[in-house]
Amino acid sequence: MKFSPAKTLILFFLGLIAAGTALLSLPASNSFSKFSFITNLFTSVSAVCVTGLSVVNIGEYYSKFGQSIILILIQLGGLGYMFVSTVITLLLGKVALKDRRIMQELFDVSSFKGLKHLLSKAIIFVLGIEFVGAAVLTLIFLRDFPFLRAVYLGIFHSISAFCNAGFSVFNDSLSLFAGNRGVIYTVSILIILGGLGFFVIVDIYDAYKEKRRHLSTHTKVVLSVTLIIMALSFLLFLFSNSLKGQGLFFLINNAFFQAISARTAGFYTVPTSLFDEFTEIVLMLFMSIGAAPGSTAGGIKVTTLALIFVFIRSVLNGDDDYIIFKRRIPYDIVKKALVIFIVFFALIALLSLILMLQENYLRPVTVVFEVISAFATVGLSLDITPDLSLAGKIYVIIAMITGRIGILTMLILMITPITTKKKIKYPEGRVLVG
């Protein structure tokens, strides 16, 4: 039976979710005798989709075996189908033609050999970054925990941070370390690197190694938009009511951490209950943007946002070309960005309305926040996830799965070559807009 690239991607994630649910349902995975299928399904989906939303405290509800399963799901879900296929390629020395097609279409390259080299290098960087992060966090945790416990905590939080998953085995995320600059900045750096995307990291390394003066257009766009959003997020938390009443250094450190994490990862050092409504609304915008393509984070992606602004500028200036960093962007790429932008927010609106009808006792802002966090695979919540009804949890599960594979699937479907062209050309019609 032949599967299209889109179907293969869907089957990969759904298969991983099913396997994770089955493993988390084993008696060895649970710290309690009580069994809950929906809890295990929700946790598996959240881990595979690197979201971080949870209906239970995983540090208490799941055993070390169960937590290890969650960590594996985070790693595989974060790297995705392409990297798993590449690992198989490196181990076996061969890969199916359909797998080559999926990876070539997803990354818009014509040579599988070049793609294999690129992804191989990216895997080395990913594992290297996670190893360094785990080592640093272990040294920090050694101050408060025994050696083996510190090593475990270092590995878990390094992978969870780099994959922008936001899972923590501590109660109240990383609130315990709100005054620990080592944890704050190590986790922040891991989140940033994971959110930049594998190709940006490799491009920066290659530019340094080859002593190139210029980065690729993609890397420039990702770095510039990411820096702008990080700065705006930092200012938001710095001057919001969420962190008031604390010392200056505490304020700066935690404003920086929340600015980094709240956009893509979902960790927090300050309880979300302290967020005012203005902060919640602005955060919804930042969560919707997400990080870079090819990263472990979700959202519409920073490049999509950049192309939307380029399109608007071109329309206002009456230009036929879409220029960014003195490079002309092909119209088909701009068109994809527009479709992603429209479909993303249309689905957010639809899922939010459905969840509002189901959970009508909740504030509308709280519901929309939850949906965006799930759909953009952020994982930040206003403490309503455990209290959702069964139907509400299922809707959030759908949002997480759709957010993780929906945009990718849409991209693949759009870049699939069209072999047949329409022979009929209809007469032009005019429609008033504005």
Secondary structure, DSSP 8 states (H G I E B T S, - for coil): ----HHHHHHHHHHHHHHHHHHHHTSGGGBSSS---HHHHHHHHHHHHTT----SS-HHHHB-HHHHHHHHHHHHHHHHHHHHHHHHHHHHHS---HHHHHHHHHHHT-S-HHHHHHHHHHHHHHHHHHHHHHHHHHHHHHTTTS-HHHHHHHHHHHHHHHHTT----SSTTTTGGGTT-HHHHHHHHHHHHHHHH-HHHHHHHHHHHHTT-S---HHHHHHHHHHHHHHHHHHHHHHHSGGGTTS-HHHHHHHHHHHHHHHHHT---SS-GGG--HHHHHHHHHHHHH---TTSS--SS-HHHHHHHHHHHHHHHHT-SS-EETTEE--HHHHHHHHHHHHHHHHHHHHHHHHHHHHTTTS-HHHHHHHHHHHHTT----SS-GGG--HHHHHHHHHHHHHHHHHHHHHHHHHHS------------------
